[in-house]
Amino acid sequence: MGENTEQYSEKELNEGMTEVKTGRRIIDTDKYGLVQIRFPKVDENRLADWEYSKVFQEAVMDGIPTNKEMERLINERKLWTEQDDHEIEAIKQEIEKQFVVLSKMNSEKRLKEVEASIGELRNKIHAKQQERQRYFNNTAESKADEAKISFLIYKCTEKAESEEPVWDSYDEFKNEEDQKTVNVIVHQFLTFINGLPADFLSKPSAEKGSKKVGKNNTKKSKTTKKS
């Protein structure tokens, strides 16, 4: 392992230890400067659960299908069949075979070829799984999950120095115009509460046509809390 990688890993470890001790992550934003993200409190989780229930009921009343109803629809219309499951299983088996081949390789050139092949196979599985998941992205549960996480982000994002809320109200958060800053905060919140480093994956881009977080643009995630 190179010197830069070691230094990076040590820095990442120190940052992680600091976050564990403080229960907070400090990030620098273009609009608000230094802000901190913290774990939700017990009462905030209760309010977020209420937000989930409210949005779920509204979605059902609006005729948006539940996960169970979507599953039935998928089966009835054969949008996803056993053949699709078999395709994923076949790719997984091929990956296992490639790993066996990889373990026996001595040629560096061949190693890279096999590694590239494994990467392509993993991408195929991901694409196939995403194909199925897309059907569930607009169910009542999905919308409710997004609303819950959105509410928690609003509650748990504070100005680092004063610990005052960044947004005075949930409506103000939902109507935030600076989506570049919001995308950064969302990314950091989701990685933080899931115990992932600040630079996990790539930074979110404001140029990818993302929807406003306040309009349910967050993904389901754990909401581990500290009182």
Number of C-alpha atoms within 10 A of each C-alpha: 5 7 8 9 10 11 11 12 12 12 12 15 13 12 16 20 12 13 18 13 9 11 18 21 23 18 17 14 14 10 10 13 11 14 23 23 26 23 24 22 16 12 10 17 21 12 16 24 19 14 21 23 17 14 21 22 16 15 20 14 11 10 11 18 18 18 17 12 13 17 15 12 15 16 13 11 9 10 13 16 12 10 9 14 12 11 14 19 13 13 16 17 12 15 20 13 12 16 15 11 13 18 9 9 14 9 10 9 9 13 16 13 13 18 15 12 15 21 12 13 18 16 12 16 17 12 12 15 14 12 13 14 11 10 16 20 14 17 22 25 24 22 24 26 24 24 28 27 28 25 24 24 26 24 25 19 25 21 18 20 9 8 13 13 16 18 16 11 12 16 11 13 20 18 14 15 11 12 17 17 19 23 21 18 22 22 19 25 26 20 18 23 20 13 14 14 16 20 11 11 10 8 12 17 13 15 8 7 7 13 13 19 23 20 13 19 17 23 19 17 15 12 16 13 14 10 9
